[in-house]
Each structure stands twice: as structure tokens, then as C-alpha cells.
Amino acid sequence: MDVTKIFWDLAVILLSTKLLGMLMRKLGLPQVVGAVIAGLLIGPAIWGQFGWWSPVQPSEAESVFLDGIAEIGVVLILFSAGLETDVKELKRSGLAATLIAGGGVLTPMALGFLVAVPFLGGFSALSDSAILLDAVFIGVILAATSVGITVETLKEMGKLNGRVGTTILSAAIIDDVIGIVVLSIVIGFKDPSANPWMTILMTVLFFVCAIVVGFFIKKLFRYLSEKYDHTRRIPILGLVTCFLYAFAAEKLFGIADITGAYVAGIVLSSLKDTNYIDRKVDINSYMIFSPVFFANIGIGVSFDGFSPTLLLFGLCFVLAGIAGKIIGCGGVAKLCRHNWKESAQIGCGMIARGEVALVVCSKGMEGGLFAGTAITPVVPVIMLVVLSSLLCPILLKLLFKRDGALPLSPDQNLPKQEEIREEPAAEGTPEGQTV
């Protein structure tokens, strides 16, 4: 591998993702959309169709290197998501948010499955377990919700701390947890030698072990936070915990490494130094690992097999993703005694997709799903992320148009927007402090 060529690839990736990310932010879209589009523009997916030169043309060895950096990026993204999960809010949200999240997972999964079946050979083809898993996986992609755009829209309208806003935030967190667990089970089933019941058992066993070990890890971190408050050893040990959980999940329990990273984040989510750990992780993540992950998705896209059939599948996939959240979340919200307008607001607030959908898609493809099929979900997922990100704020503003704004409390802890940030939060530790 030509190491100096890697320097060129990284320079182009970081510059293009930043510029396109800033453009998307100006347009009111998540910056991750710009990062994926940047990957499409700098890679061979488009220019290769015409035999033209593309800025990034990784060799096989360079692709392995970029895949490794991207894998670290996706682990850090999920670790950060776990750190930002408000466990107390999940407990307070109660049964209603859990049921709404369940509806927001099951309905899109069912619609995604039904949409995928005709494009994978019809119901008769489901006798092939590989085809069946591919169809289920399409539904799993649609389960995730990106709450970043919804948060910004509700915040702008003064609705974030209202009944609807709180329900949307809690349900989005819960359905991401459910979606990641289901992803781990589906990938586990991909192994033809795997016993389905053993896969489920190992998944449950992982969570039990993660909770037990996490109890002692949390005690250790609380002790270290008291003795070495805001020293760099705290986030370093946080990263160690993240990587060990990711390794154990994949190698010891046979489930997705991102599940381990997410659980590690939840374990450390209620510490005094949680925000400090998250800030340091973000610095590592958005500087190099996350941009490479999102750009690598675009770089790896191939339009060689693009056809009217794939375009039709993409449109049906997007429709199923949007309708699934509106029907599933909105319908269950109505059953939980929300009025029709509130139910519509909750359903539309859950339609946005972002990095979690891209992560799920990437992990499924990496796990061997859709090998040899006529369709691949990468392009449809990008379509869903872009279109749902545009529709979500428009629909919410229309539905909240006649409502009065609720003032935000000054000390409200707002979830961070899911984006590649422009600048890190202020550093709390002087550079000369002992590590």
C-alpha cells in the first residue's frame, strides 16, 4: 500500500465532507447528508461511468485501510449516542413512549418487508433463508429515527419541552435501541450454521453481562471522577470501555460491535464527567473517523447495476419509511389518548432518518446481506435520508402552525444535533494539567 496516497485520500475526504456539510447546514439539512454526497462526488461511482478521473480511487489495500477507519468511526458514533441517552428521561417517559416506539419499529419493518419481497423474487423466494433475511433487513433499516432535525424544529417553535416534544424524543431513543438489537439478531442469523435460538440467547446474555459488568465500571468511573476530576485519563478510559464492549459483543457473543459500543455509552451516560467524555470522543470522531465513515459509504457506491427497477424500489422504500413512522407512531399515539393533531405531530416528528439508518445499512452490507441480489439498499437509504430530512420540518411546522409557543426552560438539557460539528465545546482542562 502506498502510504503517501492515503494522505491524499484523507485530505480530499476531510475537505469535501466539511464543505458539503456546511452547504447542507445552510440548506437546513443534516451535515451527514453532505458527507455522503461528498463521497459520491469524489469517488468513482459517478465519474467512473464516463471513464473519467476521480479524486479518490482507492486500491484494494487502501480500501481496507479506509474501511478500518470507517469502522472506528461508526463505533464512536454509537458510543456517543449512548453517552447522550438520558436514561432518567426514558424511565419518566413510561409506557406510552415505549408503545409508540414499538409501533415506530414494527410498522416500518412490516412495510419494508412487504416492499422488498416483490423485488427479491416474490413470496415464493422466501423459502431461501438468505432472501428472507434480506427482506427482513430492509425493514430493520427503516426502524431507526434521526431525532436531530426534529429537535431543531421543535426548539425553534418552542415545542421541545411540551407533551408532544417529550414523547417524540423518548420514543426516538427507545426505537433506536430496539432497532440496534434487532440488527444484531438479523446479522447473527446470516451465519448458516447459527442456531436462531442460540443467537437470541447470546444477545440476551450479552445485555445481562454488560449490565452486571457496567455496574462495577460505573463505580470505578465515579471514584476516578471524584479523585481526578476532568483529567484526560477519564475520556481515555471511556474509549477503552467502548472498544472492549465492541470487541466483546462481536467476538464473544456474536452480535454487532456497534451494539457493544452503544451499551458502553449508556453505561457511562449518567456520570458527572459524561459530558466531558462525550466532548473528547466527539473531537476524535468528527475530526477524522466520522467523515471517513460517511464519505466511505458514498465512495463505495456503484451505479453499475442501477436500473429503473432499483429506482422504483428506492421510491417504494422511501414511501414505506415515511408512511411506516406516521402510521405506526401516530396510530399508537392515538391509542395512548393523544388527540388526532398530536398523533399526527408525533408521527411526522419521527419520520426523519440520519446516521443511524446509514450505520445499519453499512453494517448489514458488511455482514454479507444482499450478496448476489438484484437490488442493494445503499442508494435507497441515501434517498430516504435526504427526502425525510426535508419533509420532517415542513410537516411539523404545518401541524404546529396555529399552536402557541411554549417557552424553553433556560437549563433544559437539549440533545445535540446529529451532525459533524463545526467546533468542539470549550475544553474544561488546562493543557498543562496532569493526566
VOPA-500008 format. One record per residue (C-alpha): residue number from 0; residue in three letters; x, y negated, z. Coordinates in steps of 0.2 Angstrom, whole numbers, plus 2048, in hexadecimal, padded with zeros to 3 digits. Layout:
REM VOPA-500008
k | r | c1 | c2 | c3
NUM | ALA | X | Y | Z
...
//
This chain:
REM VOPA-500008
k | r | c1 | c2 | c3
0 | MET | 800 | 800 | 800
1 | ASP | 806 | 7EF | 7FB
2 | VAL | 805 | 7E6 | 80C
3 | THR | 808 | 7D4 | 804
4 | LYS | 7F8 | 7D8 | 7F9
5 | ILE | 7EE | 7DA | 809
6 | PHE | 7F3 | 7C8 | 80E
7 | TRP | 7EB | 7C2 | 7FE
8 | ASP | 7DB | 7CC | 801
9 | LEU | 7D9 | 7C6 | 812
10 | ALA | 7DC | 7B4 | 80D
11 | VAL | 7CF | 7B5 | 800
12 | ILE | 7C3 | 7BE | 80B
13 | LEU | 7C4 | 7B1 | 819
14 | LEU | 7C4 | 7A2 | 80E
15 | SER | 7B5 | 7A8 | 804
16 | THR | 7AA | 7AE | 812
17 | LYS | 7AD | 79E | 81C
18 | LEU | 7A8 | 793 | 80D
19 | LEU | 799 | 79D | 808
20 | GLY | 794 | 79E | 81A
21 | MET | 794 | 78B | 81C
22 | LEU | 78A | 78A | 80C
23 | MET | 77D | 796 | 813
24 | ARG | 77C | 78D | 823
25 | LYS | 779 | 77D | 81A
26 | LEU | 76A | 786 | 811
27 | GLY | 763 | 78C | 822
28 | LEU | 769 | 79E | 81F
29 | PRO | 774 | 7A9 | 82A
30 | GLN | 786 | 7A8 | 826
31 | VAL | 787 | 7BB | 825
32 | VAL | 77E | 7B9 | 814
33 | GLY | 78B | 7AE | 80E
34 | ALA | 799 | 7BB | 813
35 | VAL | 790 | 7C9 | 80A
36 | ILE | 78E | 7BE | 7FA
37 | ALA | 7A0 | 7B9 | 7FB
38 | GLY | 7A5 | 7CB | 7FB
39 | LEU | 79A | 7CE | 7EB
40 | LEU | 7A3 | 7BE | 7E3
41 | ILE | 7B5 | 7C3 | 7E7
42 | GLY | 7B4 | 7D5 | 7E4
43 | PRO | 7B2 | 7DF | 7D4
44 | ALA | 79F | 7E2 | 7D5
45 | ILE | 79B | 7D4 | 7CA
46 | TRP | 7AB | 7D0 | 7C0
47 | GLY | 7AF | 7E2 | 7BD
48 | GLN | 79F | 7E3 | 7B2
49 | PHE | 7A7 | 7D8 | 7A6
50 | GLY | 7B9 | 7DE | 7A8
51 | TRP | 7BE | 7CE | 7AF
52 | TRP | 7CB | 7CB | 7BD
53 | SER | 7C4 | 7CA | 7CF
54 | PRO | 7CD | 7C2 | 7DE
55 | VAL | 7CC | 7D2 | 7E9
56 | GLN | 7D0 | 7E2 | 7E0
57 | PRO | 7D5 | 7EE | 7EE
58 | SER | 7DE | 7FE | 7EA
59 | GLU | 7D9 | 80E | 7F3
60 | ALA | 7E6 | 80B | 801
61 | GLU | 7E1 | 7F9 | 803
62 | SER | 7CE | 7FE | 804
63 | VAL | 7D2 | 80A | 812
64 | PHE | 7DB | 7FB | 81B
65 | LEU | 7CC | 7EF | 818
66 | ASP | 7C0 | 7FD | 81E
67 | GLY | 7CA | 7FF | 82E
68 | ILE | 7C9 | 7EC | 832
69 | ALA | 7B6 | 7EC | 82D
70 | GLU | 7B3 | 7FB | 839
71 | ILE | 7BB | 7F1 | 847
72 | GLY | 7B0 | 7E2 | 842
73 | VAL | 7A0 | 7EC | 843
74 | VAL | 7A5 | 7F3 | 854
75 | LEU | 7A8 | 7E1 | 85A
76 | ILE | 798 | 7DB | 853
77 | LEU | 78E | 7E8 | 85D
78 | PHE | 798 | 7E6 | 86C
79 | SER | 794 | 7D3 | 86C
80 | ALA | 782 | 7D7 | 869
81 | GLY | 782 | 7E2 | 879
82 | LEU | 78B | 7D4 | 883
83 | GLU | 77D | 7C8 | 87E
84 | THR | 76F | 7D4 | 882
85 | ASP | 765 | 7CD | 891
86 | VAL | 761 | 7DD | 89B
87 | LYS | 757 | 7D3 | 8A8
88 | GLU | 74C | 7CB | 89A
89 | LEU | 749 | 7DD | 893
90 | LYS | 743 | 7E2 | 8A4
91 | ARG | 738 | 7D3 | 8A6
92 | SER | 731 | 7D5 | 894
93 | GLY | 728 | 7E5 | 89A
94 | LEU | 71D | 7F1 | 890
95 | ALA | 716 | 7E5 | 883
96 | ALA | 727 | 7E0 | 87C
97 | THR | 72C | 7F2 | 87C
98 | LEU | 71C | 7F8 | 873
99 | ILE | 71E | 7EA | 866
100 | ALA | 730 | 7EF | 863
101 | GLY | 72B | 801 | 861
102 | GLY | 71E | 7FB | 854
103 | GLY | 72C | 7F1 | 84C
104 | VAL | 736 | 801 | 84A
105 | LEU | 72A | 80E | 846
106 | THR | 720 | 804 | 838
107 | PRO | 72F | 7FE | 82E
108 | MET | 736 | 810 | 82F
109 | ALA | 726 | 818 | 829
110 | LEU | 724 | 80B | 81B
111 | GLY | 737 | 80D | 816
112 | PHE | 735 | 820 | 816
113 | LEU | 726 | 81F | 80A
114 | VAL | 72E | 812 | 7FF
115 | ALA | 73E | 81D | 7FD
116 | VAL | 736 | 82D | 7FA
117 | PRO | 730 | 82A | 7E8
118 | PHE | 742 | 823 | 7E3
119 | LEU | 74A | 833 | 7EB
120 | GLY | 740 | 83F | 7E1
121 | GLY | 72F | 840 | 7E9
122 | PHE | 729 | 84A | 7F8
123 | SER | 72E | 85A | 7F0
124 | ALA | 740 | 854 | 7F1
125 | LEU | 73F | 853 | 804
126 | SER | 742 | 865 | 806
127 | ASP | 754 | 860 | 803
128 | SER | 759 | 85B | 815
129 | ALA | 766 | 84E | 80D
130 | ILE | 758 | 845 | 803
131 | LEU | 74D | 845 | 813
132 | LEU | 75A | 83D | 81D
133 | ASP | 75D | 830 | 810
134 | ALA | 74B | 82C | 810
135 | VAL | 74B | 82B | 823
136 | PHE | 75A | 820 | 822
137 | ILE | 751 | 813 | 817
138 | GLY | 745 | 811 | 825
139 | VAL | 753 | 810 | 832
140 | ILE | 75A | 801 | 829
141 | LEU | 74A | 7F8 | 82A
142 | ALA | 748 | 7FA | 83D
143 | ALA | 755 | 7ED | 841
144 | THR | 750 | 7DA | 845
145 | SER | 75B | 7CB | 843
146 | VAL | 755 | 7BF | 850
147 | GLY | 762 | 7B1 | 84D
148 | ILE | 757 | 7A8 | 840
149 | THR | 747 | 7AA | 84A
150 | VAL | 750 | 7A3 | 859
151 | GLU | 756 | 793 | 850
152 | THR | 744 | 791 | 849
153 | LEU | 73B | 793 | 859
154 | LYS | 748 | 788 | 862
155 | GLU | 745 | 77A | 855
156 | MET | 732 | 77B | 858
157 | GLY | 734 | 77C | 86B
158 | LYS | 72C | 78D | 86B
159 | LEU | 73B | 798 | 871
160 | ASN | 736 | 799 | 883
161 | GLY | 723 | 79B | 880
162 | ARG | 71A | 7AC | 881
163 | VAL | 71C | 7B0 | 86E
164 | GLY | 72F | 7AB | 86E
165 | THR | 733 | 7B5 | 87E
166 | THR | 72A | 7C4 | 876
167 | ILE | 733 | 7C3 | 866
168 | LEU | 744 | 7C2 | 86E
169 | SER | 741 | 7D1 | 879
170 | ALA | 739 | 7DC | 86C
171 | ALA | 748 | 7D8 | 860
172 | ILE | 755 | 7DD | 86D
173 | ILE | 74B | 7ED | 871
174 | ASP | 748 | 7F2 | 85E
175 | ASP | 75B | 7F0 | 85B
176 | VAL | 75F | 7FC | 869
177 | ILE | 752 | 809 | 862
178 | GLY | 758 | 806 | 850
179 | ILE | 76B | 80A | 855
180 | VAL | 766 | 819 | 85F
181 | VAL | 75C | 820 | 850
182 | LEU | 76A | 81C | 844
183 | SER | 776 | 827 | 84F
184 | ILE | 769 | 835 | 84F
185 | VAL | 767 | 834 | 83C
186 | ILE | 77A | 834 | 839
187 | GLY | 77C | 843 | 845
188 | PHE | 76F | 84D | 83A
189 | LYS | 77A | 849 | 82A
190 | ASP | 786 | 857 | 830
191 | PRO | 77E | 867 | 828
192 | SER | 785 | 871 | 837
193 | ALA | 77D | 866 | 844
194 | ASN | 76F | 86C | 84F
195 | PRO | 761 | 85F | 84F
196 | TRP | 75E | 862 | 861
197 | MET | 770 | 862 | 866
198 | THR | 772 | 851 | 85D
199 | ILE | 764 | 84A | 868
200 | LEU | 76B | 852 | 877
201 | MET | 77C | 84A | 874
202 | THR | 774 | 839 | 871
203 | VAL | 76B | 83A | 882
204 | LEU | 77B | 841 | 88A
205 | PHE | 785 | 832 | 884
206 | PHE | 779 | 825 | 88B
207 | VAL | 779 | 82E | 89C
208 | CYS | 78C | 82F | 89C
209 | ALA | 78D | 81D | 896
210 | ILE | 782 | 817 | 8A4
211 | VAL | 78A | 821 | 8B2
212 | VAL | 79C | 81C | 8AC
213 | GLY | 796 | 80A | 8A9
214 | PHE | 790 | 808 | 8BB
215 | PHE | 7A2 | 80A | 8C1
216 | ILE | 7A9 | 800 | 8B3
217 | LYS | 79D | 7F2 | 8B7
218 | LYS | 7A4 | 7F3 | 8CA
219 | LEU | 7B6 | 7F2 | 8C4
220 | PHE | 7B2 | 7E3 | 8B9
221 | ARG | 7A9 | 7DA | 8C7
222 | TYR | 7B8 | 7DD | 8D2
223 | LEU | 7C4 | 7D6 | 8C5
224 | SER | 7B9 | 7C7 | 8C1
225 | GLU | 7BA | 7C2 | 8D4
226 | LYS | 7CD | 7C5 | 8D5
227 | TYR | 7D2 | 7BF | 8C4
228 | ASP | 7C4 | 7B3 | 8BE
229 | HIS | 7C5 | 7AE | 8AC
230 | THR | 7D6 | 7B6 | 8A8
231 | ARG | 7D9 | 7BE | 897
232 | ARG | 7DB | 7CF | 89F
233 | ILE | 7C8 | 7CF | 8A1
234 | PRO | 7C3 | 7CE | 88E
235 | ILE | 7D2 | 7DA | 88A
236 | LEU | 7CA | 7E7 | 896
237 | GLY | 7B9 | 7E3 | 88E
238 | LEU | 7C0 | 7E7 | 87D
239 | VAL | 7C8 | 7F7 | 884
240 | THR | 7B7 | 7FC | 88B
241 | CYS | 7AF | 7F9 | 87A
242 | PHE | 7BC | 803 | 870
243 | LEU | 7BB | 812 | 87C
244 | TYR | 7A8 | 812 | 87C
245 | ALA | 7A9 | 812 | 869
246 | PHE | 7B6 | 820 | 868
247 | ALA | 7AC | 82A | 875
248 | ALA | 79C | 828 | 86C
249 | GLU | 7A3 | 82E | 85B
250 | LYS | 7AF | 83B | 860
251 | LEU | 7A8 | 843 | 870
252 | PHE | 795 | 841 | 86D
253 | GLY | 794 | 841 | 85A
254 | ILE | 78A | 830 | 859
255 | ALA | 78E | 820 | 851
256 | ASP | 79D | 816 | 858
257 | ILE | 792 | 806 | 857
258 | THR | 786 | 80E | 864
259 | GLY | 795 | 810 | 870
260 | ALA | 79A | 7FE | 86D
261 | TYR | 788 | 7F7 | 86F
262 | VAL | 786 | 801 | 880
263 | ALA | 797 | 7FA | 886
264 | GLY | 791 | 7E9 | 883
265 | ILE | 781 | 7EC | 88D
266 | VAL | 78B | 7F3 | 89B
267 | LEU | 795 | 7E3 | 89C
268 | SER | 787 | 7D8 | 898
269 | SER | 782 | 7D2 | 8AA
270 | LEU | 793 | 7CD | 8B1
271 | LYS | 799 | 7BC | 8B6
272 | ASP | 7A6 | 7BC | 8A8
273 | THR | 79B | 7C3 | 89B
274 | ASN | 79A | 7B3 | 891
275 | TYR | 7AD | 7B1 | 892
276 | ILE | 7AF | 7C3 | 88C
277 | ASP | 7A3 | 7C0 | 87E
278 | ARG | 7AC | 7B0 | 879
279 | LYS | 7BD | 7B8 | 878
280 | VAL | 7B5 | 7C7 | 86E
281 | ASP | 7AD | 7BA | 862
282 | ILE | 7BE | 7B2 | 85F
283 | ASN | 7C5 | 7C2 | 859
284 | SER | 7B6 | 7C7 | 850
285 | TYR | 7B2 | 7B8 | 845
286 | MET | 7C4 | 7B3 | 841
287 | ILE | 7C7 | 7C3 | 837
288 | PHE | 7BE | 7D3 | 83B
289 | SER | 7AB | 7CE | 838
290 | PRO | 7AF | 7C4 | 828
291 | VAL | 7B8 | 7D3 | 821
292 | PHE | 7AA | 7DF | 826
293 | PHE | 79C | 7D5 | 81D
294 | ALA | 7A7 | 7D0 | 80E
295 | ASN | 7AC | 7E3 | 80D
296 | ILE | 79A | 7E7 | 80A
297 | GLY | 799 | 7DC | 7FB
298 | ILE | 7AA | 7E1 | 7F5
299 | GLY | 7A5 | 7F3 | 7F6
300 | VAL | 795 | 7F1 | 7EC
301 | SER | 794 | 7F8 | 7DA
302 | PHE | 787 | 7F3 | 7CD
303 | ASP | 78C | 801 | 7C2
304 | GLY | 77D | 80B | 7C6
305 | PHE | 771 | 7FB | 7C7
306 | SER | 761 | 7FE | 7BD
307 | PRO | 74F | 7F8 | 7BD
308 | THR | 74B | 807 | 7C8
309 | LEU | 757 | 800 | 7D6
310 | LEU | 750 | 7EF | 7D4
311 | LEU | 73F | 7F6 | 7D6
312 | PHE | 744 | 7FF | 7E5
313 | GLY | 74C | 7F0 | 7ED
314 | LEU | 73C | 7E6 | 7EB
315 | CYS | 732 | 7F4 | 7F3
316 | PHE | 73F | 7F5 | 801
317 | VAL | 73E | 7E2 | 804
318 | LEU | 72B | 7E3 | 804
319 | ALA | 72B | 7F2 | 810
320 | GLY | 737 | 7E9 | 81C
321 | ILE | 72D | 7D9 | 81D
322 | ALA | 71C | 7E2 | 81E
323 | GLY | 722 | 7EF | 82A
324 | LYS | 727 | 7E2 | 837
325 | ILE | 717 | 7D7 | 835
326 | ILE | 70B | 7E6 | 836
327 | GLY | 715 | 7F0 | 843
328 | CYS | 719 | 7E1 | 84F
329 | GLY | 70A | 7D7 | 84C
330 | GLY | 6FE | 7E5 | 84D
331 | VAL | 705 | 7EB | 85E
332 | ALA | 705 | 7D9 | 864
333 | LYS | 6F3 | 7D8 | 860
334 | LEU | 6F0 | 7E8 | 86A
335 | CYS | 6FA | 7E1 | 878
336 | ARG | 6ED | 7D3 | 87A
337 | HIS | 6F5 | 7C5 | 86F
338 | ASN | 6E9 | 7BC | 864
339 | TRP | 6EA | 7BD | 852
340 | LYS | 6F5 | 7AD | 84F
341 | GLU | 701 | 7B3 | 85C
342 | SER | 702 | 7C4 | 855
343 | ALA | 706 | 7BD | 844
344 | GLN | 713 | 7B2 | 84B
345 | ILE | 71B | 7C1 | 854
346 | GLY | 71A | 7CB | 844
347 | CYS | 722 | 7BE | 839
348 | GLY | 72F | 7BA | 846
349 | MET | 736 | 7CB | 845
350 | ILE | 738 | 7CD | 832
351 | ALA | 749 | 7C5 | 831
352 | ARG | 758 | 7D1 | 82E
353 | GLY | 76A | 7CD | 830
354 | GLU | 77A | 7D6 | 835
355 | VAL | 773 | 7E4 | 83E
356 | ALA | 76A | 7EA | 82E
357 | LEU | 77A | 7E8 | 825
358 | VAL | 783 | 7F2 | 832
359 | VAL | 777 | 800 | 832
360 | CYS | 778 | 801 | 81F
361 | SER | 78B | 801 | 81F
362 | LYS | 78C | 80F | 82D
363 | GLY | 77F | 81A | 823
364 | MET | 789 | 819 | 813
365 | GLU | 799 | 81C | 81C
366 | GLY | 790 | 82C | 824
367 | GLY | 78D | 833 | 813
368 | LEU | 77B | 82F | 811
369 | PHE | 775 | 82B | 7FF
370 | ALA | 784 | 835 | 7F7
371 | GLY | 77F | 83A | 7E6
372 | THR | 76D | 832 | 7E6
373 | ALA | 767 | 826 | 7D8
374 | ILE | 765 | 817 | 7E4
375 | THR | 76F | 80F | 7F2
376 | PRO | 769 | 803 | 7FF
377 | VAL | 777 | 7F6 | 7FF
378 | VAL | 770 | 7EA | 7F2
379 | PRO | 75E | 7EC | 7F9
380 | VAL | 764 | 7E8 | 80A
381 | ILE | 76D | 7D9 | 804
382 | MET | 75C | 7D4 | 7FC
383 | LEU | 753 | 7D7 | 80C
384 | VAL | 75F | 7CC | 816
385 | VAL | 75E | 7BD | 80A
386 | LEU | 74B | 7BE | 807
387 | SER | 746 | 7C1 | 819
388 | SER | 752 | 7B4 | 820
389 | LEU | 749 | 7A7 | 814
390 | LEU | 737 | 7AD | 818
391 | CYS | 738 | 7AE | 82B
392 | PRO | 73A | 79B | 82F
393 | ILE | 72E | 796 | 822
394 | LEU | 720 | 7A2 | 828
395 | LEU | 724 | 79D | 83B
396 | LYS | 723 | 78B | 837
397 | LEU | 712 | 78D | 82E
398 | LEU | 70B | 798 | 83C
399 | PHE | 711 | 78C | 84A
400 | LYS | 70C | 77C | 840
401 | ARG | 6FD | 776 | 84A
402 | ASP | 704 | 77C | 85B
403 | GLY | 70B | 770 | 868
404 | ALA | 71E | 771 | 86C
405 | LEU | 723 | 778 | 87C
406 | PRO | 733 | 770 | 884
407 | LEU | 742 | 77A | 886
408 | SER | 749 | 77C | 898
409 | PRO | 75A | 774 | 898
410 | ASP | 763 | 783 | 89F
411 | GLN | 75B | 790 | 894
412 | ASN | 767 | 79E | 88F
413 | LEU | 764 | 79E | 87C
414 | PRO | 76B | 7AD | 872
415 | LYS | 778 | 7A8 | 866
416 | GLN | 774 | 7A7 | 853
417 | GLU | 77A | 7B7 | 84A
418 | GLU | 787 | 7AE | 83F
419 | ILE | 79A | 7AC | 83C
420 | ARG | 79D | 79D | 848
421 | GLU | 7A5 | 78D | 842
422 | GLU | 7AF | 78B | 853
423 | PRO | 7B0 | 795 | 863
424 | ALA | 7AA | 78F | 873
425 | ALA | 7B5 | 785 | 87E
426 | GLU | 7C3 | 790 | 886
427 | GLY | 7C1 | 791 | 899
428 | THR | 7D3 | 797 | 89C
429 | PRO | 7E2 | 78B | 89B
430 | GLU | 7EF | 792 | 88F
431 | GLY | 7FC | 793 | 89D
432 | GLN | 7F1 | 79E | 8A9
433 | THR | 7F8 | 7AE | 8AE
434 | VAL | 7F1 | 7BD | 8A5
//
